[in-house]
Amino acid sequence: MHKHVAETAAAKRAKARYRRDGQRSVKLAKFTLGDFVLVARALQHPGKLTLRWKGPFRVVKVVSDYLMEVQQLVPPGATSLHHACRLRLYCEGGREVNEDLKAQI
């Protein structure tokens, strides 16, 4: 019985160590103020892993390394908070919103 408990505990520790080491290698993109990003929206019916990329949105506030507040480019210009794993860089900041960009929306 004690041998089984020790083996189970060792397996749990190894699994936690493997998971922790795997998470260290994940590198999220660093976004800055003014960057244009696409936001991933989960679809309800086609499949649980299906994402639809909406945007572009502009990053208006960096809450932390992982949380960004983004704003729609078209009126009403609503803002929403998103995790960095749900964002994809559309183009660098420093560009103005022009008619070509609005036409792509």
For each residue, the residues with C-beta under 8 A, 3 or more apart:
1: 4 5
2: 5 6
3: 6 7
4: 1 7 8
5: 1 2 8 9
6: 2 3 9 10
7: 3 4 10 11
8: 4 5 11 12
9: 5 6 12 13
10: 6 7 13 14
11: 7 8 14 15
12: 8 9 15 16
13: 9 10 16 17
14: 10 11 17 18
15: 11 12 18 19
16: 12 13 19 20
17: 13 14 20 21
18: 14 15 21 22
19: 15 16 22 23
20: 16 17 23 24
21: 17 18 24 25
22: 18 19 25 26
23: 19 20 26
24: 20 21
25: 21 22
26: 22 23
27:
28: 65 66 84 85
29: 84 87 88 89
30: 65
31: 35 37 59 62 68 84 87 89
32: 35 59 62 93
33: 59 60 61 62 93
34: 58 59 93 94
35: 31 32 58 59 89 90 91 92 93
36: 55 56 57 58 59 89 90 91 92 93 95 101
37: 31 55 56 57 58 59 68 70 87 88 89 90
38: 53 54 55 56 57 87 88 89 90
39: 53 54 55 57 70 80 82 86 87
40: 51 52 53 54 86 87 88
41: 51 52 53 54
42: 48 50 51 52
43: 46 47 50 51 52
44:
45:
46: 43 50
47: 43 50
48: 42
49:
50: 42 43 46 47
51: 40 41 42 43
52: 40 41 42 43
53: 38 39 40 41 88
54: 38 39 40 41 57
55: 36 37 38 39 90 105
56: 36 37 38 73 90 91 101 104 105
57: 36 37 38 39 54 70 71 72 73
58: 34 35 36 37 70 71 73 93 97
59: 31 32 33 34 35 36 37 62 68 69 70 93
60: 33 69 70 71 79
61: 33 68 69 79
62: 31 32 33 59 67 68 69
63: 67 68 69 81
64: 67
65: 28 30 84
66: 28 83 84 85
67: 62 63 64 81 82 83 84
68: 31 37 59 61 62 63 81 82 84 87
69: 59 60 61 62 63 79 80 81 82
70: 37 39 57 58 59 60 79 80 81 82 87
71: 57 58 60 77 78 79
72: 57 75 76 77 78 79
73: 56 57 58 77 97 101 102 105
74: 77 102 105
75: 72
76: 72
77: 71 72 73 74
78: 71 72
79: 60 61 69 70 71 72
80: 39 69 70
81: 63 67 68 69 70
82: 39 67 68 69 70 86 87
83: 66 67 86 87
84: 28 29 31 65 66 67 68 87
85: 28 66
86: 39 40 82 83
87: 29 31 37 38 39 40 68 70 82 83 84
88: 29 37 38 40 53
89: 29 31 35 36 37 38 92
90: 35 36 37 38 55 56
91: 35 36 56 95
92: 35 36 89 95
93: 32 33 34 35 36 58 59
94: 34
95: 36 91 92 98 101
96:
97: 58 73 101 102
98: 95 101 102
99: 102 103
100: 103 104
101: 36 56 73 95 97 98 104 105
102: 73 74 97 98 99 105
103: 99 100
104: 56 100 101
105: 55 56 73 74 101 102
